Amino acid sequence: MENGPGSEAKMKIYELIISRYKELIEQNEHKSVSELRERISPYNEFIRKLNERLSEDLKPYEYERDFERAVRNCINYIKGIENVEPPVSFWIDFETMDKLKAGDATDQALLLASLLRSFGSPTAKVLITKSRKIYVGYEWRGEQHMINPESGSLLSGEDVQKAFAEDPLAYAFSDFYFETYGD
């Protein structure tokens, strides 16, 4: 958006429009867990191209040898996306998020899970806790790992279990997996 005369007034008008049509926007943007699962796609054309970009230093890529480095590359990529929570429920597709370098935690988690799946992880999934915190989890060589898409921090092993002891899981899902926990 431009920073010249009237840009502050334009911003106020945009805020007014969002405020006035918030309910309508949120109705149209509501997604069920099934619809969210559909967004996780290791086969999406954009994800395939992004995988190529992120694995340039891993050629030829071999899952057993290179997955940990691929995870680091994915985390570094996600850290480059600013966490922006819009004033309304609003989904941003992966290409737009890449272009804007901005997205909310859920969109970032869906993108990260798609990337991990594209690098061969059969266990990569989005994890949502009872307090609505969102993470991406996966298993690697018998150990649980969890990435916070907002910060890019990675927890492993017992640290994952401790995090969920304090804030238990509510849901876990991927493109071919769904589980609900507790009540």
N, C-alpha and C positions, 0 to 999 in steps of 0.2 A: 504494500500500500504506500502511496506517496506521502511525503512529509511536508508538502507545501501548504499554502493557505487553504483552510477549510478541511484539512485532514482530521482534525480533532472533532469537527462537526460531523464528518462522515462516520467516524468511529462511534459517536453517540447515536447516530441514526441506525447503524448496524446493530448496536446493542439493543436499541428499541425494537427493531424487527425481530431479533432473536427472542427477546423477552415476550413480545406479543404472540409469536408463533411457536413458543417452546413446546406446548403440549402436542401440537400437530407434528412438529419435527420429531419429537420423541416417539409418538405413535408409529411414524413411518420408519424410524431408525431402530425400533425394538427388534432384538434378535433372540431367538430361543437358543438353548445350548446346542440343539441339532444344527441350527443355522451357523453358529459359531464354529462347530466342528467342521462344517463344509469349507470354512475359510482356511483351515489348515490343509495345505496341499503341497506336498513335495514335488508335484508334477506340473504345477502352475508355470507358465512360460516365464514370467518375471522371476520366480524363485529359481528356476533353472539358470537363467542368465546371472542372477545375483550369486548363486552357487559358483558359477564359473569365475566371476570376479573375485570372490573371497577365497578361491582355491588355487589362484595362479601360482602361489609358492608351494603348492602341494602336488604338482604334476609328476608322474601320474598318481592320482589319488587312490589310496588303499585304505579302506575303513580301519582295519586293525592297526595299521602303522600311523595313520594321519588324523584319526578322529579327534584326539585331544587338541591338536593344533587347529583343526577346523572349528572346534568349540571356541577357542581363544579368538580366532578371526571373527566369528559370529558375535561374540561378546563385544569386541572392539567396534564392530559395525553398529550394534545396538546402542552402545555408549555415544555414538555420533548422532543419535536421534534424540532431539529434545523432548522431554516428557511434558506434554501440554494436555491438561484436562479441560475440554471444552465446557461451556456453560450449559450445554444440552447433550443428551446422548447422541453421538454422531460417529459413524464408522468411517474410517479412512482406509482406502485400499492400499495395498503394499506399494504400488508404483508411486502413488501420490505421497505416501509417507517418505519414501526414498527421495523424492524430488524436493519436498518441503523440509526434510530432515526434522520432522516433528510428528508426534502422535501420542495417543494416551497409552497407559500401561497395558490395557487389554490388547489394543492393536499391535503394540510392540511384542507382547507375549505370543500372539498368534503368528506373527512374522518369524520370531525366533524359533518357535516350535516347528514351523514349516521348513526353516533352514536346517535345523538339526535332523529332521526327517529326511531332507534332501541329501544330507551327508551320510545317510544310511542308518541312523538310529531308529530301531524299531520301538523303543520305549519312550521317546520324547513326547511330552504331553504338557498341556496347560494345567496348572494347579491353582485352585481358588480356595482360600481359607474362609472360615466362618466370619471373620471380620472383613471379608472381601478384598484381602490382599491377593495379588496375582503373581505367580511365579511360573517358570518353565522347569520341569523336572525331567530327568533321564537317568538310566542306569548305565554304568560303564564299568566293565570288568568286575561285576559283582558288587559295586558300591553305588549308593544313591547320590545324585547330585542335583542341585537346585540353583537356578539363576534368577536373580531379581532383575526384571527387564528395565526397571526405573533407574537402577544404579549400576547394573552390570556386575554386581557382586555374585560370587560363586561360593556356595556352601557344599560340603561333601560329608558323607558318612554320618557320624553321630551328630554333627552340627545341623543336619537336615532334620533328624529326629527331634532334637531339642527345639528347633523352630516350630515344628508342628505340635509339640507338647504344649507350647505356650499359646498357639493359635491353630487349632485343628483344621484339617482339610474339610471342605464342604463338597467340592467337585474336583474331578480330574478327567481330562478328555483330550483326545487327539482325533485325527481323521478316521481312525478305526477303533477307538476305545472311548468308553464313558463309564464313570463310576461316581456314585454319590455316597457320601459318608454321613453317619449319624442320623439325626432327626430329619 
